[in-house]
Protein backbone atom coordinates (compact mmCIF):
# COMPACT_ATOMS: atom_id res chain seq x y z
CA UNK A 1 0.00 0.00 0.00
CA UNK A 2 1.46 3.39 -0.96
CA UNK A 3 2.54 5.67 1.87
CA UNK A 4 0.08 8.43 0.91
CA UNK A 5 -2.85 6.02 1.00
CA UNK A 6 -1.80 4.80 4.47
CA UNK A 7 -1.59 8.40 5.66
CA UNK A 8 -5.13 9.06 4.38
CA UNK A 9 -6.43 5.99 6.20
CA UNK A 10 -4.73 7.14 9.41
CA UNK A 11 -6.34 10.59 9.09
CA UNK A 12 -9.79 9.05 8.63
CA UNK A 13 -9.34 6.47 11.39
CA UNK A 14 -10.55 8.71 14.22
CA UNK A 15 -11.15 12.38 14.92
CA UNK A 16 -9.16 14.54 17.33
CA UNK A 17 -10.47 15.10 20.89
CA UNK A 18 -12.67 18.00 19.73
CA UNK A 19 -14.33 15.74 17.14
CA UNK A 20 -12.62 17.12 14.03
CA UNK A 21 -10.81 15.23 11.30
CA UNK A 22 -7.55 17.09 10.67
CA UNK A 23 -6.01 17.06 7.19
CA UNK A 24 -2.43 18.43 7.15
CA UNK A 25 -1.58 19.92 3.74
CA UNK A 26 2.03 20.80 2.90
CA UNK A 27 1.75 24.32 1.44
CA UNK A 28 5.19 25.95 1.19
CA UNK A 29 4.43 28.27 -1.73
CA UNK A 30 1.70 30.73 -2.67
CA UNK A 31 0.15 28.36 -5.25
CA UNK A 32 -0.26 25.56 -2.71
CA UNK A 33 -1.60 27.96 -0.08
CA UNK A 34 -4.12 29.41 -2.52
CA UNK A 35 -5.23 25.92 -3.61
CA UNK A 36 -5.57 24.72 -0.01
CA UNK A 37 -7.54 27.83 1.02
CA UNK A 38 -9.87 27.42 -1.94
CA UNK A 39 -10.31 23.74 -1.10
CA UNK A 40 -11.12 24.58 2.53
CA UNK A 41 -13.65 27.22 1.47
CA UNK A 42 -15.37 24.81 -0.94
CA UNK A 43 -15.73 22.14 1.74
CA UNK A 44 -16.49 24.40 4.70
CA UNK A 45 -13.29 23.45 6.54
CA UNK A 46 -11.64 25.52 9.24
CA UNK A 47 -8.02 26.46 8.50
CA UNK A 48 -5.12 26.64 10.94
CA UNK A 49 -1.54 27.49 10.02
CA UNK A 50 1.57 25.77 11.38
CA UNK A 51 4.58 26.99 9.41
CA UNK A 52 4.49 25.46 5.92
CA UNK A 53 1.58 23.24 6.90
CA UNK A 54 -2.09 24.17 6.65
CA UNK A 55 -4.40 22.15 8.87
CA UNK A 56 -7.88 21.75 7.41
CA UNK A 57 -10.42 20.68 10.04
CA UNK A 58 -13.85 19.22 9.34
CA UNK A 59 -16.42 17.47 11.54
CA UNK A 60 -17.79 14.87 9.13
CA UNK A 61 -15.76 11.85 8.03
CA UNK A 62 -17.37 11.96 4.59
CA UNK A 63 -16.31 15.59 4.17
CA UNK A 64 -12.76 14.68 5.23
CA UNK A 65 -12.70 11.88 2.66
CA UNK A 66 -13.91 14.22 -0.11
CA UNK A 67 -11.33 16.81 0.98
CA UNK A 68 -8.52 14.24 0.75
CA UNK A 69 -9.65 13.08 -2.69
CA UNK A 70 -9.89 16.63 -4.01
CA UNK A 71 -6.48 17.55 -2.53
CA UNK A 72 -4.96 14.56 -4.34
CA UNK A 73 -6.63 15.62 -7.62
CA UNK A 74 -5.24 19.15 -7.25
CA UNK A 75 -1.72 17.87 -6.61
CA UNK A 76 -1.53 18.95 -2.96
CA UNK A 77 0.59 16.74 -0.75
CA UNK A 78 -0.12 15.67 2.79
CA UNK A 79 2.28 16.80 5.49
CA UNK A 80 2.34 13.48 7.23
KOLTOR-352550 format. One record per residue: residue in one letter; x, y, z of N, C-alpha, C in turn. Coordinates in Angstrom, 3 decimals. Atoms other than C-alpha are relative to their C-alpha. Layout:
N
<torgu><residu>A</residu><n_X>X</n_X><n_Y>Y</n_Y><n_Z>Z</n_Z><ca_X>X</ca_X><ca_Y>Y</ca_Y><ca_Z>Z</ca_Z><c_X>X</c_X><c_Y>Y</c_Y><c_Z>Z</c_Z></torgu>
...
//
This chain:
80
<torgu><residu>X</residu><n_X>0.855</n_X><n_Y>-1.184</n_Y><n_Z>0.000</n_Z><ca_X>0.000</ca_X><ca_Y>0.000</ca_Y><ca_Z>0.000</ca_Z><c_X>0.895</c_X><c_Y>1.239</c_Y><c_Z>0.000</c_Z></torgu>
<torgu><residu>X</residu><n_X>-0.812</n_X><n_Y>-1.211</n_Y><n_Z>0.048</n_Z><ca_X>1.462</ca_X><ca_Y>3.394</ca_Y><ca_Z>-0.955</ca_Z><c_X>-0.082</c_X><c_Y>0.798</c_Y><c_Z>1.304</c_Z></torgu>
<torgu><residu>X</residu><n_X>-0.094</n_X><n_Y>-0.774</n_Y><n_Z>-1.236</n_Z><ca_X>2.540</ca_X><ca_Y>5.674</ca_Y><ca_Z>1.865</ca_Z><c_X>-1.109</c_X><c_Y>1.044</c_Y><c_Z>0.118</c_Z></torgu>
<torgu><residu>X</residu><n_X>1.044</n_X><n_Y>-1.031</n_Y><n_Z>-0.031</n_Z><ca_X>0.085</ca_X><ca_Y>8.434</ca_Y><ca_Z>0.910</ca_Z><c_X>-1.355</c_X><c_Y>-0.595</c_Y><c_Z>0.353</c_Z></torgu>
<torgu><residu>X</residu><n_X>1.289</n_X><n_Y>0.650</n_Y><n_Z>-0.276</n_Z><ca_X>-2.845</ca_X><ca_Y>6.015</ca_Y><ca_Z>0.999</ca_Z><c_X>-0.091</c_X><c_Y>-0.386</c_Y><c_Z>1.479</c_Z></torgu>
<torgu><residu>X</residu><n_X>-0.021</n_X><n_Y>0.335</n_Y><n_Z>-1.427</n_Z><ca_X>-1.799</ca_X><ca_Y>4.796</ca_Y><ca_Z>4.466</ca_Z><c_X>-0.220</c_X><c_Y>1.239</c_Y><c_Z>0.859</c_Z></torgu>
<torgu><residu>X</residu><n_X>0.168</n_X><n_Y>-1.253</n_Y><n_Z>-0.742</n_Z><ca_X>-1.589</ca_X><ca_Y>8.404</ca_Y><ca_Z>5.659</ca_Z><c_X>-1.468</c_X><c_Y>0.430</c_Y><c_Z>-0.025</c_Z></torgu>
<torgu><residu>X</residu><n_X>1.419</n_X><n_Y>-0.360</n_Y><n_Z>0.107</n_Z><ca_X>-5.130</ca_X><ca_Y>9.055</ca_Y><ca_Z>4.378</ca_Z><c_X>-0.848</c_X><c_Y>-0.878</c_Y><c_Z>0.920</c_Z></torgu>
<torgu><residu>X</residu><n_X>0.754</n_X><n_Y>0.900</n_Y><n_Z>-0.874</n_Z><ca_X>-6.434</ca_X><ca_Y>5.992</ca_Y><ca_Z>6.204</ca_Z><c_X>0.194</c_X><c_Y>0.368</c_Y><c_Z>1.467</c_Z></torgu>
<torgu><residu>X</residu><n_X>-0.287</n_X><n_Y>-0.399</n_Y><n_Z>-1.384</n_Z><ca_X>-4.731</ca_X><ca_Y>7.139</ca_Y><ca_Z>9.408</ca_Z><c_X>-0.779</c_X><c_Y>1.272</c_Y><c_Z>0.372</c_Z></torgu>
<torgu><residu>X</residu><n_X>0.739</n_X><n_Y>-1.245</n_Y><n_Z>-0.241</n_Z><ca_X>-6.336</ca_X><ca_Y>10.589</ca_Y><ca_Z>9.095</ca_Z><c_X>-1.478</c_X><c_Y>-0.299</c_Y><c_Z>0.224</c_Z></torgu>
<torgu><residu>X</residu><n_X>1.427</n_X><n_Y>0.317</n_Y><n_Z>-0.085</n_Z><ca_X>-9.790</ca_X><ca_Y>9.045</ca_Y><ca_Z>8.627</ca_Z><c_X>-0.328</c_X><c_Y>-0.986</c_Y><c_Z>1.116</c_Z></torgu>
<torgu><residu>X</residu><n_X>0.231</n_X><n_Y>1.023</n_Y><n_Z>-1.015</n_Z><ca_X>-9.337</ca_X><ca_Y>6.475</ca_Y><ca_Z>11.394</ca_Z><c_X>-0.830</c_X><c_Y>0.526</c_Y><c_Z>1.166</c_Z></torgu>
<torgu><residu>X</residu><n_X>0.784</n_X><n_Y>-0.573</n_Y><n_Z>-1.098</n_Z><ca_X>-10.547</ca_X><ca_Y>8.706</ca_Y><ca_Z>14.218</ca_Z><c_X>0.254</c_X><c_Y>1.505</c_Y><c_Z>0.095</c_Z></torgu>
<torgu><residu>X</residu><n_X>-0.143</n_X><n_Y>-1.465</n_Y><n_Z>-0.123</n_Z><ca_X>-11.153</ca_X><ca_Y>12.383</ca_Y><ca_Z>14.920</ca_Z><c_X>0.860</c_X><c_Y>0.376</c_Y><c_Z>1.204</c_Z></torgu>
<torgu><residu>X</residu><n_X>-0.757</n_X><n_Y>-0.498</n_Y><n_Z>-1.152</n_Z><ca_X>-9.156</ca_X><ca_Y>14.538</ca_Y><ca_Z>17.326</ca_Z><c_X>-0.944</c_X><c_Y>0.124</c_Y><c_Z>1.204</c_Z></torgu>
<torgu><residu>X</residu><n_X>0.853</n_X><n_Y>-0.077</n_Y><n_Z>-1.196</n_Z><ca_X>-10.467</ca_X><ca_Y>15.097</ca_Y><ca_Z>20.890</ca_Z><c_X>-1.188</c_X><c_Y>0.961</c_Y><c_Z>-0.117</c_Z></torgu>
<torgu><residu>X</residu><n_X>1.113</n_X><n_Y>-0.935</n_Y><n_Z>0.188</n_Z><ca_X>-12.670</ca_X><ca_Y>17.999</ca_Y><ca_Z>19.726</ca_Z><c_X>-1.010</c_X><c_Y>-0.518</c_Y><c_Z>-1.021</c_Z></torgu>
<torgu><residu>X</residu><n_X>0.929</n_X><n_Y>0.589</n_Y><n_Z>0.954</n_Z><ca_X>-14.335</ca_X><ca_Y>15.742</ca_Y><ca_Z>17.140</ca_Z><c_X>0.251</c_X><c_Y>0.376</c_Y><c_Z>-1.445</c_Z></torgu>
<torgu><residu>X</residu><n_X>-0.320</n_X><n_Y>-0.412</n_Y><n_Z>1.368</n_Z><ca_X>-12.616</ca_X><ca_Y>17.118</ca_Y><ca_Z>14.031</ca_Z><c_X>0.980</c_X><c_Y>-0.974</c_Y><c_Z>-0.647</c_Z></torgu>
<torgu><residu>X</residu><n_X>-0.998</n_X><n_Y>0.711</n_Y><n_Z>0.787</n_Z><ca_X>-10.810</ca_X><ca_Y>15.227</ca_Y><ca_Z>11.297</ca_Z><c_X>0.963</c_X><c_Y>1.068</c_Y><c_Z>-0.504</c_Z></torgu>
<torgu><residu>X</residu><n_X>-1.011</n_X><n_Y>-1.002</n_Y><n_Z>0.332</n_Z><ca_X>-7.548</ca_X><ca_Y>17.095</ca_Y><ca_Z>10.666</ca_Z><c_X>0.817</c_X><c_Y>-0.493</c_Y><c_Z>-1.186</c_Z></torgu>
<torgu><residu>X</residu><n_X>-0.739</n_X><n_Y>0.335</n_Y><n_Z>1.216</n_Z><ca_X>-6.012</ca_X><ca_Y>17.057</ca_Y><ca_Z>7.191</ca_Z><c_X>1.169</c_X><c_Y>0.974</c_Y><c_Z>-0.115</c_Z></torgu>
<torgu><residu>X</residu><n_X>-1.172</n_X><n_Y>-0.883</n_Y><n_Z>0.109</n_Z><ca_X>-2.430</ca_X><ca_Y>18.433</ca_Y><ca_Z>7.153</ca_Z><c_X>0.465</c_X><c_Y>0.081</c_Y><c_Z>-1.459</c_Z></torgu>
<torgu><residu>X</residu><n_X>-0.415</n_X><n_Y>-0.222</n_Y><n_Z>1.393</n_Z><ca_X>-1.580</ca_X><ca_Y>19.920</ca_Y><ca_Z>3.743</ca_Z><c_X>1.325</c_X><c_Y>0.757</c_Y><c_Z>0.001</c_Z></torgu>
<torgu><residu>X</residu><n_X>-1.289</n_X><n_Y>-0.671</n_Y><n_Z>0.132</n_Z><ca_X>2.026</ca_X><ca_Y>20.804</ca_Y><ca_Z>2.899</ca_Z><c_X>-0.177</c_X><c_Y>1.120</c_Y><c_Z>-1.024</c_Z></torgu>
<torgu><residu>X</residu><n_X>0.237</n_X><n_Y>-1.151</n_Y><n_Z>0.880</n_Z><ca_X>1.746</ca_X><ca_Y>24.323</ca_Y><ca_Z>1.445</ca_Z><c_X>1.123</c_X><c_Y>1.021</c_Y><c_Z>0.148</c_Z></torgu>
<torgu><residu>X</residu><n_X>-1.134</n_X><n_Y>-0.908</n_Y><n_Z>-0.168</n_Z><ca_X>5.187</ca_X><ca_Y>25.949</ca_Y><ca_Z>1.188</ca_Z><c_X>-0.069</c_X><c_Y>1.256</c_Y><c_Z>-0.860</c_Z></torgu>
<torgu><residu>X</residu><n_X>0.025</n_X><n_Y>-1.134</n_Y><n_Z>0.917</n_Z><ca_X>4.428</ca_X><ca_Y>28.266</ca_Y><ca_Z>-1.728</ca_Z><c_X>-1.370</c_X><c_Y>0.619</c_Y><c_Z>-0.125</c_Z></torgu>
<torgu><residu>X</residu><n_X>1.283</n_X><n_Y>-0.700</n_Y><n_Z>0.150</n_Z><ca_X>1.699</ca_X><ca_Y>30.731</ca_Y><ca_Z>-2.672</ca_Z><c_X>-1.032</c_X><c_Y>-0.798</c_Y><c_Z>-0.794</c_Z></torgu>
<torgu><residu>X</residu><n_X>0.947</n_X><n_Y>0.792</n_Y><n_Z>0.774</n_Z><ca_X>0.152</ca_X><ca_Y>28.358</ca_Y><ca_Z>-5.245</ca_Z><c_X>-0.665</c_X><c_Y>-1.046</c_Y><c_Z>0.876</c_Z></torgu>
<torgu><residu>X</residu><n_X>0.543</n_X><n_Y>1.034</n_Y><n_Z>-0.878</n_Z><ca_X>-0.256</ca_X><ca_Y>25.560</ca_Y><ca_Z>-2.705</ca_Z><c_X>-0.911</c_X><c_Y>0.600</c_Y><c_Z>1.063</c_Z></torgu>
<torgu><residu>X</residu><n_X>0.830</n_X><n_Y>-0.657</n_Y><n_Z>-1.016</n_Z><ca_X>-1.598</ca_X><ca_Y>27.963</ca_Y><ca_Z>-0.076</ca_Z><c_X>-1.335</c_X><c_Y>0.433</c_Y><c_Z>-0.589</c_Z></torgu>
<torgu><residu>X</residu><n_X>1.223</n_X><n_Y>-0.449</n_Y><n_Z>0.659</n_Z><ca_X>-4.116</ca_X><ca_Y>29.411</ca_Y><ca_Z>-2.518</ca_Z><c_X>-0.920</c_X><c_Y>-1.197</c_Y><c_Z>-0.289</c_Z></torgu>
<torgu><residu>X</residu><n_X>0.781</n_X><n_Y>1.208</n_Y><n_Z>0.290</n_Z><ca_X>-5.234</ca_X><ca_Y>25.922</ca_Y><ca_Z>-3.612</ca_Z><c_X>-0.617</c_X><c_Y>-0.570</c_Y><c_Z>1.272</c_Z></torgu>
<torgu><residu>X</residu><n_X>0.495</n_X><n_Y>0.565</n_Y><n_Z>-1.258</n_Z><ca_X>-5.568</ca_X><ca_Y>24.720</ca_Y><ca_Z>-0.008</ca_Z><c_X>-1.095</c_X><c_Y>0.885</c_Y><c_Z>0.601</c_Z></torgu>
<torgu><residu>X</residu><n_X>1.032</n_X><n_Y>-0.905</n_Y><n_Z>-0.512</n_Z><ca_X>-7.540</ca_X><ca_Y>27.832</ca_Y><ca_Z>1.024</ca_Z><c_X>-1.287</c_X><c_Y>-0.135</c_Y><c_Z>-0.805</c_Z></torgu>
<torgu><residu>X</residu><n_X>1.177</n_X><n_Y>0.169</n_Y><n_Z>0.861</n_Z><ca_X>-9.871</ca_X><ca_Y>27.421</ca_Y><ca_Z>-1.942</ca_Z><c_X>-0.695</c_X><c_Y>-1.333</c_Y><c_Z>0.316</c_Z></torgu>
<torgu><residu>X</residu><n_X>0.521</n_X><n_Y>1.318</n_Y><n_Z>-0.350</n_Z><ca_X>-10.306</ca_X><ca_Y>23.735</ca_Y><ca_Z>-1.102</ca_Z><c_X>-0.748</c_X><c_Y>0.052</c_Y><c_Z>1.338</c_Z></torgu>
<torgu><residu>X</residu><n_X>0.641</n_X><n_Y>-0.128</n_Y><n_Z>-1.313</n_Z><ca_X>-11.118</ca_X><ca_Y>24.575</ca_Y><ca_Z>2.529</ca_Z><c_X>-1.314</c_X><c_Y>0.769</c_Y><c_Z>-0.115</c_Z></torgu>
<torgu><residu>X</residu><n_X>1.207</n_X><n_Y>-0.812</n_Y><n_Z>0.175</n_Z><ca_X>-13.645</ca_X><ca_Y>27.218</ca_Y><ca_Z>1.471</ca_Z><c_X>-1.111</c_X><c_Y>-0.815</c_Y><c_Z>-0.668</c_Z></torgu>
<torgu><residu>X</residu><n_X>0.986</n_X><n_Y>0.811</n_Y><n_Z>0.720</n_Z><ca_X>-15.369</ca_X><ca_Y>24.811</ca_Y><ca_Z>-0.940</ca_Z><c_X>-0.642</c_X><c_Y>-1.066</c_Y><c_Z>0.886</c_Z></torgu>
<torgu><residu>X</residu><n_X>0.486</n_X><n_Y>1.097</n_Y><n_Z>-0.846</n_Z><ca_X>-15.730</ca_X><ca_Y>22.135</ca_Y><ca_Z>1.744</ca_Z><c_X>-0.378</c_X><c_Y>0.443</c_Y><c_Z>1.408</c_Z></torgu>
<torgu><residu>X</residu><n_X>0.395</n_X><n_Y>-0.525</n_Y><n_Z>-1.300</n_Z><ca_X>-16.486</ca_X><ca_Y>24.396</ca_Y><ca_Z>4.704</ca_Z><c_X>0.930</c_X><c_Y>-0.398</c_Y><c_Z>1.134</c_Z></torgu>
<torgu><residu>X</residu><n_X>-0.980</n_X><n_Y>0.407</n_Y><n_Z>-1.004</n_Z><ca_X>-13.293</ca_X><ca_Y>23.450</ca_Y><ca_Z>6.542</ca_Z><c_X>0.590</c_X><c_Y>1.224</c_Y><c_Z>0.699</c_Z></torgu>
<torgu><residu>X</residu><n_X>-0.732</n_X><n_Y>-1.031</n_Y><n_Z>-0.729</n_Z><ca_X>-11.643</ca_X><ca_Y>25.517</ca_Y><ca_Z>9.242</ca_Z><c_X>1.475</c_X><c_Y>-0.146</c_Y><c_Z>-0.358</c_Z></torgu>
<torgu><residu>X</residu><n_X>-1.413</n_X><n_Y>0.027</n_Y><n_Z>0.374</n_Z><ca_X>-8.021</ca_X><ca_Y>26.456</ca_Y><ca_Z>8.496</ca_Z><c_X>0.844</c_X><c_Y>0.506</c_Y><c_Z>1.160</c_Z></torgu>
<torgu><residu>X</residu><n_X>-0.993</n_X><n_Y>-0.424</n_Y><n_Z>-0.979</n_Z><ca_X>-5.117</ca_X><ca_Y>26.643</ca_Y><ca_Z>10.937</ca_Z><c_X>1.357</c_X><c_Y>-0.076</c_Y><c_Z>-0.682</c_Z></torgu>
<torgu><residu>X</residu><n_X>-1.326</n_X><n_Y>-0.032</n_Y><n_Z>0.604</n_Z><ca_X>-1.536</ca_X><ca_Y>27.488</ca_Y><ca_Z>10.024</ca_Z><c_X>1.047</c_X><c_Y>-0.449</c_Y><c_Z>1.012</c_Z></torgu>
<torgu><residu>X</residu><n_X>-1.117</n_X><n_Y>0.459</n_Y><n_Z>-0.820</n_Z><ca_X>1.568</ca_X><ca_Y>25.773</ca_Y><ca_Z>11.383</ca_Z><c_X>1.238</c_X><c_Y>-0.026</c_Y><c_Z>-0.891</c_Z></torgu>
<torgu><residu>X</residu><n_X>-1.159</n_X><n_Y>-0.086</n_Y><n_Z>0.888</n_Z><ca_X>4.585</ca_X><ca_Y>26.987</ca_Y><ca_Z>9.410</ca_Z><c_X>-0.417</c_X><c_Y>-0.223</c_Y><c_Z>-1.444</c_Z></torgu>
<torgu><residu>X</residu><n_X>0.312</n_X><n_Y>0.323</n_Y><n_Z>1.393</n_Z><ca_X>4.486</ca_X><ca_Y>25.465</ca_Y><ca_Z>5.916</ca_Z><c_X>-1.184</c_X><c_Y>-0.954</c_Y><c_Z>-0.124</c_Z></torgu>
<torgu><residu>X</residu><n_X>1.101</n_X><n_Y>0.959</n_Y><n_Z>0.000</n_Z><ca_X>1.578</ca_X><ca_Y>23.238</ca_Y><ca_Z>6.903</ca_Z><c_X>-1.312</c_X><c_Y>0.720</c_Y><c_Z>0.297</c_Z></torgu>
<torgu><residu>X</residu><n_X>1.346</n_X><n_Y>-0.511</n_Y><n_Z>-0.255</n_Z><ca_X>-2.093</ca_X><ca_Y>24.166</ca_Y><ca_Z>6.650</ca_Z><c_X>-0.821</c_X><c_Y>-1.169</c_Y><c_Z>0.515</c_Z></torgu>
<torgu><residu>X</residu><n_X>0.839</n_X><n_Y>1.038</n_Y><n_Z>-0.578</n_Z><ca_X>-4.401</ca_X><ca_Y>22.149</ca_Y><ca_Z>8.868</ca_Z><c_X>-1.450</c_X><c_Y>0.313</c_Y><c_Z>-0.339</c_Z></torgu>
<torgu><residu>X</residu><n_X>1.404</n_X><n_Y>-0.157</n_Y><n_Z>0.357</n_Z><ca_X>-7.876</ca_X><ca_Y>21.750</ca_Y><ca_Z>7.409</ca_Z><c_X>-0.803</c_X><c_Y>-0.897</c_Y><c_Z>0.928</c_Z></torgu>
<torgu><residu>X</residu><n_X>0.760</n_X><n_Y>0.737</n_Y><n_Z>-1.010</n_Z><ca_X>-10.416</ca_X><ca_Y>20.682</ca_Y><ca_Z>10.043</ca_Z><c_X>-1.473</c_X><c_Y>-0.041</c_Y><c_Z>-0.380</c_Z></torgu>
<torgu><residu>X</residu><n_X>1.419</n_X><n_Y>0.194</n_Y><n_Z>0.298</n_Z><ca_X>-13.855</ca_X><ca_Y>19.222</ca_Y><ca_Z>9.336</ca_Z><c_X>-0.589</c_X><c_Y>-0.985</c_Y><c_Z>0.996</c_Z></torgu>
<torgu><residu>X</residu><n_X>0.676</n_X><n_Y>0.875</n_Y><n_Z>-0.959</n_Z><ca_X>-16.417</ca_X><ca_Y>17.471</ca_Y><ca_Z>11.542</ca_Z><c_X>-0.375</c_X><c_Y>-1.353</c_Y><c_Z>-0.590</c_Z></torgu>
<torgu><residu>X</residu><n_X>0.534</n_X><n_Y>1.228</n_Y><n_Z>0.597</n_Z><ca_X>-17.788</ca_X><ca_Y>14.866</ca_Y><ca_Z>9.128</ca_Z><c_X>1.096</c_X><c_Y>-0.820</c_Y><c_Z>-0.685</c_Z></torgu>
<torgu><residu>X</residu><n_X>-0.964</n_X><n_Y>0.903</n_Y><n_Z>0.626</n_Z><ca_X>-15.764</ca_X><ca_Y>11.851</ca_Y><ca_Z>8.034</ca_Z><c_X>-0.147</c_X><c_Y>0.024</c_Y><c_Z>-1.520</c_Z></torgu>
<torgu><residu>X</residu><n_X>0.234</n_X><n_Y>-0.040</n_Y><n_Z>1.443</n_Z><ca_X>-17.370</ca_X><ca_Y>11.959</ca_Y><ca_Z>4.591</ca_Z><c_X>0.601</c_X><c_Y>1.265</c_Y><c_Z>-0.615</c_Z></torgu>
<torgu><residu>X</residu><n_X>-0.587</n_X><n_Y>-1.255</n_Y><n_Z>0.496</n_Z><ca_X>-16.310</ca_X><ca_Y>15.594</ca_Y><ca_Z>4.170</ca_Z><c_X>1.523</c_X><c_Y>-0.100</c_Y><c_Z>-0.009</c_Z></torgu>
<torgu><residu>X</residu><n_X>-1.452</n_X><n_Y>0.182</n_Y><n_Z>-0.051</n_Z><ca_X>-12.761</ca_X><ca_Y>14.678</ca_Y><ca_Z>5.229</ca_Z><c_X>0.460</c_X><c_Y>-0.868</c_Y><c_Z>-1.160</c_Z></torgu>
<torgu><residu>X</residu><n_X>-0.354</n_X><n_Y>0.888</n_Y><n_Z>1.106</n_Z><ca_X>-12.699</ca_X><ca_Y>11.879</ca_Y><ca_Z>2.664</ca_Z><c_X>-0.049</c_X><c_Y>0.741</c_Y><c_Z>-1.333</c_Z></torgu>
<torgu><residu>X</residu><n_X>0.100</n_X><n_Y>-0.798</n_Y><n_Z>1.237</n_Z><ca_X>-13.909</ca_X><ca_Y>14.221</ca_Y><ca_Z>-0.114</ca_Z><c_X>1.143</c_X><c_Y>1.005</c_Y><c_Z>-0.089</c_Z></torgu>
<torgu><residu>X</residu><n_X>-1.098</n_X><n_Y>-0.968</n_Y><n_Z>-0.046</n_Z><ca_X>-11.328</ca_X><ca_Y>16.809</ca_Y><ca_Z>0.979</ca_Z><c_X>1.313</c_X><c_Y>-0.666</c_Y><c_Z>-0.409</c_Z></torgu>
<torgu><residu>X</residu><n_X>-1.225</n_X><n_Y>0.725</n_Y><n_Z>0.350</n_Z><ca_X>-8.521</ca_X><ca_Y>14.239</ca_Y><ca_Z>0.752</ca_Z><c_X>0.040</c_X><c_Y>-0.349</c_Y><c_Z>-1.484</c_Z></torgu>
<torgu><residu>X</residu><n_X>0.054</n_X><n_Y>0.351</n_Y><n_Z>1.424</n_Z><ca_X>-9.653</ca_X><ca_Y>13.078</ca_Y><ca_Z>-2.694</ca_Z><c_X>0.239</c_X><c_Y>1.218</c_Y><c_Z>-0.879</c_Z></torgu>
<torgu><residu>X</residu><n_X>-0.156</n_X><n_Y>-1.229</n_Y><n_Z>0.785</n_Z><ca_X>-9.887</ca_X><ca_Y>16.629</ca_Y><ca_Z>-4.006</ca_Z><c_X>1.423</c_X><c_Y>0.546</c_Y><c_Z>0.114</c_Z></torgu>
<torgu><residu>X</residu><n_X>-1.385</n_X><n_Y>-0.456</n_Y><n_Z>-0.183</n_Z><ca_X>-6.484</ca_X><ca_Y>17.546</ca_Y><ca_Z>-2.532</ca_Z><c_X>0.935</c_X><c_Y>-0.817</c_Y><c_Z>-0.888</c_Z></torgu>
<torgu><residu>X</residu><n_X>-0.816</n_X><n_Y>0.869</n_Y><n_Z>0.856</n_Z><ca_X>-4.959</ca_X><ca_Y>14.556</ca_Y><ca_Z>-4.344</ca_Z><c_X>-0.169</c_X><c_Y>0.401</c_Y><c_Z>-1.464</c_Z></torgu>
<torgu><residu>X</residu><n_X>0.265</n_X><n_Y>-0.406</n_Y><n_Z>1.389</n_Z><ca_X>-6.632</ca_X><ca_Y>15.624</ca_Y><ca_Z>-7.625</ca_Z><c_X>0.702</c_X><c_Y>1.303</c_Y><c_Z>-0.356</c_Z></torgu>
<torgu><residu>X</residu><n_X>-0.635</n_X><n_Y>-1.310</n_Y><n_Z>0.252</n_Z><ca_X>-5.237</ca_X><ca_Y>19.148</ca_Y><ca_Z>-7.250</ca_Z><c_X>1.513</c_X><c_Y>-0.029</c_Y><c_Z>0.148</c_Z></torgu>
<torgu><residu>X</residu><n_X>-1.458</n_X><n_Y>0.111</n_Y><n_Z>-0.119</n_Z><ca_X>-1.725</ca_X><ca_Y>17.873</ca_Y><ca_Z>-6.609</ca_Z><c_X>0.557</c_X><c_Y>0.506</c_Y><c_Z>1.309</c_Z></torgu>
<torgu><residu>X</residu><n_X>-0.470</n_X><n_Y>-0.423</n_Y><n_Z>-1.327</n_Z><ca_X>-1.534</ca_X><ca_Y>18.950</ca_Y><ca_Z>-2.963</ca_Z><c_X>0.486</c_X><c_Y>-1.223</c_Y><c_Z>0.775</c_Z></torgu>
<torgu><residu>X</residu><n_X>-0.544</n_X><n_Y>1.139</n_Y><n_Z>-0.734</n_Z><ca_X>0.592</ca_X><ca_Y>16.738</ca_Y><ca_Z>-0.755</ca_Z><c_X>-0.309</c_X><c_Y>0.123</c_Y><c_Z>1.490</c_Z></torgu>
<torgu><residu>X</residu><n_X>0.238</n_X><n_Y>0.037</n_Y><n_Z>-1.438</n_Z><ca_X>-0.123</ca_X><ca_Y>15.672</ca_Y><ca_Z>2.793</ca_Z><c_X>1.305</c_X><c_Y>0.218</c_Y><c_Z>0.736</c_Z></torgu>
<torgu><residu>X</residu><n_X>-1.168</n_X><n_Y>-0.202</n_Y><n_Z>-0.860</n_Z><ca_X>2.281</ca_X><ca_Y>16.804</ca_Y><ca_Z>5.489</ca_Z><c_X>-0.101</c_X><c_Y>-1.026</c_Y><c_Z>1.116</c_Z></torgu>
<torgu><residu>X</residu><n_X>0.179</n_X><n_Y>1.088</n_Y><n_Z>-0.955</n_Z><ca_X>2.341</ca_X><ca_Y>13.483</ca_Y><ca_Z>7.227</ca_Z><c_X>1.257</c_X><c_Y>-0.777</c_Y><c_Z>0.146</c_Z></torgu>
//
